[in-house]
Amino acid sequence: MDYVFPAPPQASIGVVGEAARFPVRRIFCVGRNYAEHAREMGNDPDRDPPFFFTKPCDAALETPCTVPYPPLTDNLHFEIELVVAIGRGGTDIDPDRVMDYVWGASVGVDLTRRDLQAEAKKMGRPWDWAKAFDASAPIAPIVPIDAVPSLSEGRIWLAVNGEVRQDADIGDMIWSVREHIATLSQSVRLSQGDLVMTGTPAGVGAVMPGDVITGGVDGIAELEVTIGPR
Ligand code: MN
C-alpha cells in the first residue's frame, strides 16, 4: 500500500509474559456503571441504561508513564476502571458467549477534564473534549484471559500520593462485563484490538501536576501514573 506520507504508528499496549504487544483498534468506555458513582455525579443509577463514549486508540499509553497535565482544564479527574481487551470480532453477541470474545484484561484510568464535561452536559454538547484528549487513557500491560481469575469480582482501587480515594469491587457494576459488552455489540461490530473501559466506582477527584496515581484490580493488574507539568 502506498500512502502520501508514512502511516501513523500502530497504537499498542504491552502484554504480561509476552514480547508481542496488543494492537489497539478503538477504545470504548462505559458511562455510569457503578451506582455510588452515578449518585455522586447526580444521576439515578436505577433508571439509566448503559451508554458509551470513545477515546482515540492513540490515547492509550502504557503504564508506568507520565501524562502531561492537559490544556483547557483546571479540574483533571481520575477514574480507575477495569479494562477488557477484545480478541475476536462479533456483533449481537449473546451475553453468555461474551467471554469467547475476550482476549485479556487490565486496569486503566479514564482521565477526564471534568469542567469541560460539566459544560458539555449543561449545553447538550458531545463529551469528546472532556474525555478524548491526548494520553487520556493510561493502561497497564494486558493480562491474557487464562491468567485472569475473574471479571465479575475483585477489589478495584485508586490512590493519589498513597492516599486511597476509590475503593470498590468490580462486582458492584450496574451492568456486568457480559451485559455491557453484549449491549455494545448491538451498536457496533466489535473487532480484535478493541478495548473496553468498563466504568468507574465512586470517589473520583482532581489531580495536580506532580501527583502520582496508583491503582489496580486485585488479581489482575496494577498501574502507576505521574501527572506531568502543564
Ligand atoms: Mn469513566
py3Dmol code that shows the C-alpha trace and the ligand (Angstrom):
import py3Dmol

protein = """\
ATOM      1  CA  MET A   1       0.000   0.000   0.000  1.00  0.00           C
ATOM      2  CA  ASP A   2       1.279   3.449  -0.886  1.00  0.00           C
ATOM      3  CA  TYR A   3       0.402   6.411   1.297  1.00  0.00           C
ATOM      4  CA  VAL A   4       1.024  10.090   0.627  1.00  0.00           C
ATOM      5  CA  PHE A   5       3.045  10.155   3.873  1.00  0.00           C
ATOM      6  CA  PRO A   6       4.107   7.416   6.296  1.00  0.00           C
ATOM      7  CA  ALA A   7       1.117   5.758   8.007  1.00  0.00           C
ATOM      8  CA  PRO A   8       0.911   6.588  11.736  1.00  0.00           C
ATOM      9  CA  PRO A   9       2.442   4.060  14.122  1.00  0.00           C
ATOM     10  CA  GLN A  10       0.069   1.379  15.437  1.00  0.00           C
ATOM     11  CA  ALA A  11      -1.087   2.219  18.969  1.00  0.00           C
ATOM     12  CA  SER A  12      -0.388  -0.710  21.292  1.00  0.00           C
ATOM     13  CA  ILE A  13      -0.137  -1.858  24.890  1.00  0.00           C
ATOM     14  CA  GLY A  14       2.304  -4.476  26.167  1.00  0.00           C
ATOM     15  CA  VAL A  15       1.212  -7.951  27.240  1.00  0.00           C
ATOM     16  CA  VAL A  16       2.263  -9.544  30.527  1.00  0.00           C
ATOM     17  CA  GLY A  17       4.541 -12.521  29.878  1.00  0.00           C
ATOM     18  CA  GLU A  18       4.848 -11.980  26.107  1.00  0.00           C
ATOM     19  CA  ALA A  19       7.162  -9.980  23.873  1.00  0.00           C
ATOM     20  CA  ALA A  20       4.328  -9.382  21.383  1.00  0.00           C
ATOM     21  CA  ARG A  21       2.119  -6.351  22.001  1.00  0.00           C
ATOM     22  CA  PHE A  22      -1.671  -5.879  21.896  1.00  0.00           C
ATOM     23  CA  PRO A  23      -2.534  -3.598  18.924  1.00  0.00           C
ATOM     24  CA  VAL A  24      -5.237  -1.115  19.937  1.00  0.00           C
ATOM     25  CA  ARG A  25      -8.007  -0.540  17.410  1.00  0.00           C
ATOM     26  CA  ARG A  26     -10.589   1.522  19.346  1.00  0.00           C
ATOM     27  CA  ILE A  27     -11.312   2.435  22.953  1.00  0.00           C
ATOM     28  CA  PHE A  28     -14.936   2.194  24.094  1.00  0.00           C
ATOM     29  CA  CYS A  29     -15.879   3.492  27.542  1.00  0.00           C
ATOM     30  CA  VAL A  30     -18.980   2.725  29.618  1.00  0.00           C
ATOM     31  CA  GLY A  31     -20.602   5.700  31.336  1.00  0.00           C
ATOM     32  CA  ARG A  32     -22.120   5.453  34.827  1.00  0.00           C
ATOM     33  CA  ASN A  33     -21.593   1.782  35.626  1.00  0.00           C
ATOM     34  CA  TYR A  34     -21.363   1.876  39.436  1.00  0.00           C
ATOM     35  CA  ALA A  35     -24.361   3.059  41.458  1.00  0.00           C
ATOM     36  CA  GLU A  36     -22.386   5.084  44.026  1.00  0.00           C
ATOM     37  CA  HIS A  37     -20.510   6.934  41.265  1.00  0.00           C
ATOM     38  CA  ALA A  38     -23.773   7.628  39.397  1.00  0.00           C
ATOM     39  CA  ARG A  39     -25.152   9.123  42.621  1.00  0.00           C
ATOM     40  CA  GLU A  40     -22.055  11.247  43.264  1.00  0.00           C
ATOM     41  CA  MET A  41     -22.481  12.687  39.742  1.00  0.00           C
ATOM     42  CA  GLY A  42     -26.148  13.483  40.438  1.00  0.00           C
ATOM     43  CA  ASN A  43     -27.795  10.691  38.422  1.00  0.00           C
ATOM     44  CA  ASP A  44     -30.289   7.923  39.146  1.00  0.00           C
ATOM     45  CA  PRO A  45     -28.400   4.602  38.989  1.00  0.00           C
ATOM     46  CA  ASP A  46     -31.535   2.501  38.733  1.00  0.00           C
ATOM     47  CA  ARG A  47     -33.030   4.079  35.661  1.00  0.00           C
ATOM     48  CA  ASP A  48     -30.216   4.752  33.191  1.00  0.00           C
ATOM     49  CA  PRO A  49     -29.349   2.013  30.671  1.00  0.00           C
ATOM     50  CA  PRO A  50     -25.631   1.616  29.766  1.00  0.00           C
ATOM     51  CA  PHE A  51     -24.276   4.192  27.339  1.00  0.00           C
ATOM     52  CA  PHE A  52     -20.896   4.563  25.684  1.00  0.00           C
ATOM     53  CA  PHE A  53     -18.339   7.074  24.539  1.00  0.00           C
ATOM     54  CA  THR A  54     -14.950   6.635  22.878  1.00  0.00           C
ATOM     55  CA  LYS A  55     -11.355   7.731  23.005  1.00  0.00           C
ATOM     56  CA  PRO A  56      -8.942   7.569  20.065  1.00  0.00           C
ATOM     57  CA  CYS A  57      -6.704   4.474  20.001  1.00  0.00           C
ATOM     58  CA  ASP A  58      -3.576   6.582  20.459  1.00  0.00           C
ATOM     59  CA  ALA A  59      -4.926   7.987  23.748  1.00  0.00           C
ATOM     60  CA  ALA A  60      -3.798   4.629  25.182  1.00  0.00           C
ATOM     61  CA  LEU A  61      -0.461   4.967  26.969  1.00  0.00           C
ATOM     62  CA  GLU A  62       1.205   2.022  28.645  1.00  0.00           C
ATOM     63  CA  THR A  63       1.909   2.414  32.351  1.00  0.00           C
ATOM     64  CA  PRO A  64       4.060   3.262  34.184  1.00  0.00           C
ATOM     65  CA  CYS A  65       4.017   6.602  32.412  1.00  0.00           C
ATOM     66  CA  THR A  66       3.859  10.354  32.847  1.00  0.00           C
ATOM     67  CA  VAL A  67       0.763  12.100  31.457  1.00  0.00           C
ATOM     68  CA  PRO A  68       1.212  15.813  30.785  1.00  0.00           C
ATOM     69  CA  TYR A  69      -1.460  17.918  32.520  1.00  0.00           C
ATOM     70  CA  PRO A  70      -3.750  18.598  29.545  1.00  0.00           C
ATOM     71  CA  PRO A  71      -4.779  22.021  28.220  1.00  0.00           C
ATOM     72  CA  LEU A  72      -8.223  23.670  28.632  1.00  0.00           C
ATOM     73  CA  THR A  73      -8.889  22.377  32.151  1.00  0.00           C
ATOM     74  CA  ASP A  74      -8.466  23.288  35.794  1.00  0.00           C
ATOM     75  CA  ASN A  75     -10.205  20.128  37.009  1.00  0.00           C
ATOM     76  CA  LEU A  76      -8.480  16.977  35.719  1.00  0.00           C
ATOM     77  CA  HIS A  77     -10.147  13.925  37.295  1.00  0.00           C
ATOM     78  CA  PHE A  78      -9.048  10.292  37.731  1.00  0.00           C
ATOM     79  CA  GLU A  79     -11.432   7.362  37.130  1.00  0.00           C
ATOM     80  CA  ILE A  80      -9.985   3.900  37.821  1.00  0.00           C
ATOM     81  CA  GLU A  81     -11.530   1.242  35.546  1.00  0.00           C
ATOM     82  CA  LEU A  82     -11.287  -2.444  34.708  1.00  0.00           C
ATOM     83  CA  VAL A  83     -10.201  -2.701  31.048  1.00  0.00           C
ATOM     84  CA  VAL A  84     -11.391  -5.584  28.854  1.00  0.00           C
ATOM     85  CA  ALA A  85      -9.389  -6.419  25.713  1.00  0.00           C
ATOM     86  CA  ILE A  86     -11.318  -7.880  22.763  1.00  0.00           C
ATOM     87  CA  GLY A  87      -9.666 -10.659  20.736  1.00  0.00           C
ATOM     88  CA  ARG A  88     -12.394 -11.737  18.350  1.00  0.00           C
ATOM     89  CA  GLY A  89     -14.811  -9.716  16.246  1.00  0.00           C
ATOM     90  CA  GLY A  90     -18.562 -10.022  16.523  1.00  0.00           C
ATOM     91  CA  THR A  91     -21.938  -8.385  16.509  1.00  0.00           C
ATOM     92  CA  ASP A  92     -25.113  -9.078  18.506  1.00  0.00           C
ATOM     93  CA  ILE A  93     -23.074 -11.188  20.906  1.00  0.00           C
ATOM     94  CA  ASP A  94     -25.059 -13.394  23.298  1.00  0.00           C
ATOM     95  CA  PRO A  95     -24.237 -12.352  26.895  1.00  0.00           C
ATOM     96  CA  ASP A  96     -23.499 -15.999  27.673  1.00  0.00           C
ATOM     97  CA  ARG A  97     -20.843 -16.067  24.905  1.00  0.00           C
ATOM     98  CA  VAL A  98     -19.109 -12.749  25.660  1.00  0.00           C
ATOM     99  CA  MET A  99     -16.104 -14.473  27.242  1.00  0.00           C
ATOM    100  CA  ASP A 100     -15.402 -16.179  23.889  1.00  0.00           C
ATOM    101  CA  TYR A 101     -14.582 -12.693  22.548  1.00  0.00           C
ATOM    102  CA  VAL A 102     -12.388 -11.508  25.431  1.00  0.00           C
ATOM    103  CA  TRP A 103      -8.612 -11.735  24.908  1.00  0.00           C
ATOM    104  CA  GLY A 104      -7.497 -10.337  28.228  1.00  0.00           C
ATOM    105  CA  ALA A 105      -7.952  -7.700  30.882  1.00  0.00           C
ATOM    106  CA  SER A 106      -6.107  -4.929  32.654  1.00  0.00           C
ATOM    107  CA  VAL A 107      -6.644  -1.733  34.591  1.00  0.00           C
ATOM    108  CA  GLY A 108      -6.644   1.845  33.292  1.00  0.00           C
ATOM    109  CA  VAL A 109      -7.521   5.413  34.189  1.00  0.00           C
ATOM    110  CA  ASP A 110     -10.247   7.246  32.254  1.00  0.00           C
ATOM    111  CA  LEU A 111      -8.736  10.716  32.665  1.00  0.00           C
ATOM    112  CA  THR A 112     -11.462  13.347  32.407  1.00  0.00           C
ATOM    113  CA  ARG A 113     -11.499  17.132  32.046  1.00  0.00           C
ATOM    114  CA  ARG A 114     -14.414  17.365  34.493  1.00  0.00           C
ATOM    115  CA  ASP A 115     -15.017  21.083  33.959  1.00  0.00           C
ATOM    116  CA  LEU A 116     -15.399  20.567  30.202  1.00  0.00           C
ATOM    117  CA  GLN A 117     -17.678  17.567  30.832  1.00  0.00           C
ATOM    118  CA  ALA A 118     -19.931  19.617  33.127  1.00  0.00           C
ATOM    119  CA  GLU A 119     -20.170  22.337  30.483  1.00  0.00           C
ATOM    120  CA  ALA A 120     -20.897  19.764  27.753  1.00  0.00           C
ATOM    121  CA  LYS A 121     -23.683  18.208  29.834  1.00  0.00           C
ATOM    122  CA  LYS A 122     -25.208  21.614  30.517  1.00  0.00           C
ATOM    123  CA  MET A 123     -25.034  22.679  26.865  1.00  0.00           C
ATOM    124  CA  GLY A 124     -26.110  19.295  25.427  1.00  0.00           C
ATOM    125  CA  ARG A 125     -22.754  19.003  23.640  1.00  0.00           C
ATOM    126  CA  PRO A 126     -20.669  15.855  22.977  1.00  0.00           C
ATOM    127  CA  TRP A 127     -18.247  14.613  25.639  1.00  0.00           C
ATOM    128  CA  ASP A 128     -15.244  14.282  23.317  1.00  0.00           C
ATOM    129  CA  TRP A 129     -13.300  17.297  24.568  1.00  0.00           C
ATOM    130  CA  ALA A 130     -13.816  16.125  28.163  1.00  0.00           C
ATOM    131  CA  LYS A 131     -12.750  12.543  27.548  1.00  0.00           C
ATOM    132  CA  ALA A 132     -10.810  12.036  24.320  1.00  0.00           C
ATOM    133  CA  PHE A 133      -7.721  14.222  24.722  1.00  0.00           C
ATOM    134  CA  ASP A 134      -4.110  13.121  24.162  1.00  0.00           C
ATOM    135  CA  ALA A 135      -2.831  10.487  26.620  1.00  0.00           C
ATOM    136  CA  SER A 136      -6.242  10.311  28.322  1.00  0.00           C
ATOM    137  CA  ALA A 137      -6.163   6.510  28.715  1.00  0.00           C
ATOM    138  CA  PRO A 138      -3.118   5.259  30.648  1.00  0.00           C
ATOM    139  CA  ILE A 139      -3.457   1.455  30.795  1.00  0.00           C
ATOM    140  CA  ALA A 140      -1.318  -1.237  32.460  1.00  0.00           C
ATOM    141  CA  PRO A 141       0.082  -4.137  30.397  1.00  0.00           C
ATOM    142  CA  ILE A 142      -2.695  -6.520  29.381  1.00  0.00           C
ATOM    143  CA  VAL A 143      -3.061  -9.898  31.093  1.00  0.00           C
ATOM    144  CA  PRO A 144      -4.106 -12.812  28.827  1.00  0.00           C
ATOM    145  CA  ILE A 145      -7.523 -14.122  29.884  1.00  0.00           C
ATOM    146  CA  ASP A 146      -6.171 -17.526  31.012  1.00  0.00           C
ATOM    147  CA  ALA A 147      -4.321 -15.674  33.790  1.00  0.00           C
ATOM    148  CA  VAL A 148      -7.315 -13.528  34.818  1.00  0.00           C
ATOM    149  CA  PRO A 149      -9.109 -15.010  37.843  1.00  0.00           C
ATOM    150  CA  SER A 150     -12.446 -13.226  37.350  1.00  0.00           C
ATOM    151  CA  LEU A 151     -14.136 -10.374  35.515  1.00  0.00           C
ATOM    152  CA  SER A 152     -17.083 -10.410  37.918  1.00  0.00           C
ATOM    153  CA  GLU A 153     -15.457  -9.877  41.318  1.00  0.00           C
ATOM    154  CA  GLY A 154     -12.309  -8.336  42.755  1.00  0.00           C
ATOM    155  CA  ARG A 155     -11.263  -5.177  44.564  1.00  0.00           C
ATOM    156  CA  ILE A 156     -10.757  -2.096  42.368  1.00  0.00           C
ATOM    157  CA  TRP A 157      -8.922   0.818  43.934  1.00  0.00           C
ATOM    158  CA  LEU A 158      -7.028   4.034  43.264  1.00  0.00           C
ATOM    159  CA  ALA A 159      -4.736   6.133  45.437  1.00  0.00           C
ATOM    160  CA  VAL A 160      -3.260   9.611  44.920  1.00  0.00           C
ATOM    161  CA  ASN A 161       0.171  10.093  46.519  1.00  0.00           C
ATOM    162  CA  GLY A 162      -0.531   6.954  48.569  1.00  0.00           C
ATOM    163  CA  GLU A 163      -3.935   8.043  49.892  1.00  0.00           C
ATOM    164  CA  VAL A 164      -6.766   5.713  48.827  1.00  0.00           C
ATOM    165  CA  ARG A 165      -9.516   7.625  47.017  1.00  0.00           C
ATOM    166  CA  GLN A 166     -11.509   4.927  45.208  1.00  0.00           C
ATOM    167  CA  ASP A 167     -12.136   1.511  46.784  1.00  0.00           C
ATOM    168  CA  ALA A 168     -14.858  -0.800  45.497  1.00  0.00           C
ATOM    169  CA  ASP A 169     -15.400  -4.189  43.848  1.00  0.00           C
ATOM    170  CA  ILE A 170     -15.895  -4.851  40.126  1.00  0.00           C
ATOM    171  CA  GLY A 171     -18.844  -6.991  41.265  1.00  0.00           C
ATOM    172  CA  ASP A 172     -20.591  -3.692  42.059  1.00  0.00           C
ATOM    173  CA  MET A 173     -21.021  -2.852  38.345  1.00  0.00           C
ATOM    174  CA  ILE A 174     -24.616  -1.993  37.397  1.00  0.00           C
ATOM    175  CA  TRP A 175     -24.102  -3.662  34.001  1.00  0.00           C
ATOM    176  CA  SER A 176     -21.677  -6.619  34.188  1.00  0.00           C
ATOM    177  CA  VAL A 177     -18.944  -7.196  31.584  1.00  0.00           C
ATOM    178  CA  ARG A 178     -21.161  -9.832  29.945  1.00  0.00           C
ATOM    179  CA  GLU A 179     -24.104  -7.433  29.798  1.00  0.00           C
ATOM    180  CA  HIS A 180     -22.428  -4.227  28.647  1.00  0.00           C
ATOM    181  CA  ILE A 181     -20.216  -5.886  26.008  1.00  0.00           C
ATOM    182  CA  ALA A 182     -23.276  -7.688  24.619  1.00  0.00           C
ATOM    183  CA  THR A 183     -25.105  -4.333  24.526  1.00  0.00           C
ATOM    184  CA  LEU A 184     -22.121  -2.591  22.912  1.00  0.00           C
ATOM    185  CA  SER A 185     -22.036  -5.262  20.167  1.00  0.00           C
ATOM    186  CA  GLN A 186     -25.602  -4.367  19.221  1.00  0.00           C
ATOM    187  CA  SER A 187     -24.447  -0.887  18.178  1.00  0.00           C
ATOM    188  CA  VAL A 188     -21.072  -1.604  16.551  1.00  0.00           C
ATOM    189  CA  ARG A 189     -19.255  -4.666  15.268  1.00  0.00           C
ATOM    190  CA  LEU A 190     -16.645  -5.345  17.924  1.00  0.00           C
ATOM    191  CA  SER A 191     -13.205  -6.111  16.486  1.00  0.00           C
ATOM    192  CA  GLN A 192      -9.904  -7.617  17.514  1.00  0.00           C
ATOM    193  CA  GLY A 193      -7.901  -4.896  19.230  1.00  0.00           C
ATOM    194  CA  ASP A 194     -10.835  -3.035  20.748  1.00  0.00           C
ATOM    195  CA  LEU A 195     -10.519  -2.068  24.422  1.00  0.00           C
ATOM    196  CA  VAL A 196     -13.491  -1.516  26.718  1.00  0.00           C
ATOM    197  CA  MET A 197     -13.077   0.716  29.776  1.00  0.00           C
ATOM    198  CA  THR A 198     -15.863  -0.561  31.986  1.00  0.00           C
ATOM    199  CA  GLY A 199     -16.767   2.419  34.184  1.00  0.00           C
ATOM    200  CA  THR A 200     -15.533   3.788  37.490  1.00  0.00           C
ATOM    201  CA  PRO A 201     -16.705   3.445  41.094  1.00  0.00           C
ATOM    202  CA  ALA A 202     -17.298   6.365  43.481  1.00  0.00           C
ATOM    203  CA  GLY A 203     -14.581   8.611  44.820  1.00  0.00           C
ATOM    204  CA  VAL A 204     -13.427  10.407  41.677  1.00  0.00           C
ATOM    205  CA  GLY A 205     -11.489  13.610  42.201  1.00  0.00           C
ATOM    206  CA  ALA A 206      -8.887  16.007  40.878  1.00  0.00           C
ATOM    207  CA  VAL A 207      -5.138  15.602  40.427  1.00  0.00           C
ATOM    208  CA  MET A 208      -2.477  18.262  40.005  1.00  0.00           C
ATOM    209  CA  PRO A 209       0.932  18.348  38.302  1.00  0.00           C
ATOM    210  CA  GLY A 210       3.354  16.211  40.310  1.00  0.00           C
ATOM    211  CA  ASP A 211       0.701  13.897  41.748  1.00  0.00           C
ATOM    212  CA  VAL A 212       1.293  10.152  41.481  1.00  0.00           C
ATOM    213  CA  ILE A 213      -1.710   7.893  40.846  1.00  0.00           C
ATOM    214  CA  THR A 214      -1.510   4.220  41.786  1.00  0.00           C
ATOM    215  CA  GLY A 215      -4.342   1.774  41.337  1.00  0.00           C
ATOM    216  CA  GLY A 216      -5.371  -1.686  40.386  1.00  0.00           C
ATOM    217  CA  VAL A 217      -7.826  -4.517  40.181  1.00  0.00           C
ATOM    218  CA  ASP A 218      -6.682  -7.169  42.659  1.00  0.00           C
ATOM    219  CA  GLY A 219      -5.610 -10.396  40.974  1.00  0.00           C
ATOM    220  CA  ILE A 220      -5.349  -8.741  37.546  1.00  0.00           C
ATOM    221  CA  ALA A 221      -3.088  -5.688  37.276  1.00  0.00           C
ATOM    222  CA  GLU A 222      -1.753  -2.552  38.932  1.00  0.00           C
ATOM    223  CA  LEU A 223      -0.660   0.775  37.470  1.00  0.00           C
ATOM    224  CA  GLU A 224       1.274   3.932  38.276  1.00  0.00           C
ATOM    225  CA  VAL A 225       0.729   7.262  36.518  1.00  0.00           C
ATOM    226  CA  THR A 226       2.554  10.509  37.231  1.00  0.00           C
ATOM    227  CA  ILE A 227       0.832  13.774  36.277  1.00  0.00           C
ATOM    228  CA  GLY A 228       3.335  15.955  34.437  1.00  0.00           C
ATOM    229  CA  PRO A 229       3.510  19.746  34.163  1.00  0.00           C
ATOM    230  CA  ARG A 230       1.007  21.810  32.191  1.00  0.00           C
TER     231      ARG A 230
END
"""
ligand_1 = """\
1
MN
Mn -15.150 6.513 33.065
"""
view = py3Dmol.view(width=600, height=400)
view.addModel(protein, "pdb")
view.setStyle({"model": 0}, {"cartoon": {"style": "trace"}})
view.addModel(ligand_1, "xyz")
view.setStyle({"model": 1}, {"stick": {}})
view.zoomTo()
view.show()
